[in-house]
Amino acid sequence: MSLTLFAHPFSSYCQKALIALYENGTAFGYRLLSADDPGAFAELTALWPLRKFPVLVDDGRAIVEATIIIEHLALHHPGRFRPVPEDARAALPVRMLDRFFDNYVMTPMQKIVGDFIRRPEARDAQGVAEAHATLDAAYRWIEGVLAGRRWASGEVFGLADCAAAPALFYADWVHEIGAEFPNLRAYRSRLLARPSFARCVEEARPYRPLFPPGAPDRD
Ligand SMILES: N[C@@H](CCC(=O)N[C@@H](CS)C(=O)NCC(=O)O)C(=O)O
């Protein structure tokens, strides 16, 4: 078996996949995507012309999209981590929450962060305002869902939590989760305390000066 992850420790989607690898205790090679190593990006582009990361290479085959990487691990390298329930009906709400965190937390968070990298004349004020509004609506909706739950879909840590951890970690930095969302704040704290994600946060800590809006002095 040969597994290599093309990734960067500060990347939210890479952290999503890394949480699953760490939860599962899967051994893998880490191909660091660093600006100092154009060769790594050339390899990434050859594997996945869309140049998004993470990409997992499993015996020469490129597996793309963080969710699919996590599901691939469960199918082809099963271990102690079960990201989705085996029962297809029970799996659906978990997959739905995974989509929720990607589409309505990660995407608007990335929109807000990405705007800081643009030249002033290319900034997208309307798109950023819409992203903030999406985060407001997302926080409000998930606050109710989390009532009485330890993890996103109940008592079992799974795929949706892998998506939620980095999404909420960074979203809170650009659109703070207010005191009116106590369940969501407590859930984010539990995610930060989970050893698999705590490890991701520590591995990413040296890169905080790179956070385009400026990283807050917490977490
Ligand atoms: N839908 C992809 C999104 C991956 C993604 O957006 N990755 C970011 C890093 S967090 C990236 O590749 N950024 C570089 C770019 O967009 O050129 C997934 O789920 O893996």
The ligand as an SDF file (V2000), in Angstrom:
LIG
                    3D

 20 19  0  0  0  0  0  0  0  0999 V2000
  -14.0330   20.9720   -3.4040 N   0  0  0  0  0  0  0  0  0  0  0  0
  -12.6390   20.8180   -3.0400 C   0  0  0  0  0  0  0  0  0  0  0  0
  -12.1330   22.1800   -2.6140 C   0  0  0  0  0  0  0  0  0  0  0  0
  -10.6420   22.1680   -2.3710 C   0  0  0  0  0  0  0  0  0  0  0  0
  -10.0910   23.5920   -2.2130 C   0  0  0  0  0  0  0  0  0  0  0  0
  -10.7470   24.5870   -2.4900 O   0  0  0  0  0  0  0  0  0  0  0  0
   -8.8490   23.6240   -1.7870 N   0  0  0  0  0  0  0  0  0  0  0  0
   -8.1570   24.8940   -1.6670 C   0  0  0  0  0  0  0  0  0  0  0  0
   -7.2600   24.8700   -0.4600 C   0  0  0  0  0  0  0  0  0  0  0  0
   -8.2180   24.8630    1.0260 S   0  0  0  0  0  0  0  0  0  0  0  0
   -7.3340   25.0970   -2.9120 C   0  0  0  0  0  0  0  0  0  0  0  0
   -7.0650   24.1620   -3.6220 O   0  0  0  0  0  0  0  0  0  0  0  0
   -6.9210   26.3220   -3.1750 N   0  0  0  0  0  0  0  0  0  0  0  0
   -6.0660   26.6240   -4.2960 C   0  0  0  0  0  0  0  0  0  0  0  0
   -6.7980   27.1700   -5.4560 C   0  0  0  0  0  0  0  0  0  0  0  0
   -8.0240   27.3450   -5.3940 O   0  0  0  0  0  0  0  0  0  0  0  0
   -6.1220   27.4400   -6.4550 O   0  0  0  0  0  0  0  0  0  0  0  0
  -12.4960   19.7550   -1.9400 C   0  0  0  0  0  0  0  0  0  0  0  0
  -13.4950   19.4640   -1.2790 O   0  0  0  0  0  0  0  0  0  0  0  0
  -11.4140   19.1780   -1.7670 O   0  0  0  0  0  0  0  0  0  0  0  0
  1  2  1  0
  2  3  1  0
  2 18  1  0
  3  4  1  0
  4  5  1  0
  5  6  2  0
  5  7  1  0
  7  8  1  0
  8  9  1  0
  8 11  1  0
  9 10  1  0
 11 12  2  0
 11 13  1  0
 13 14  1  0
 14 15  1  0
 15 16  2  0
 15 17  1  0
 18 19  2  0
 18 20  1  0
M  END
$$$$
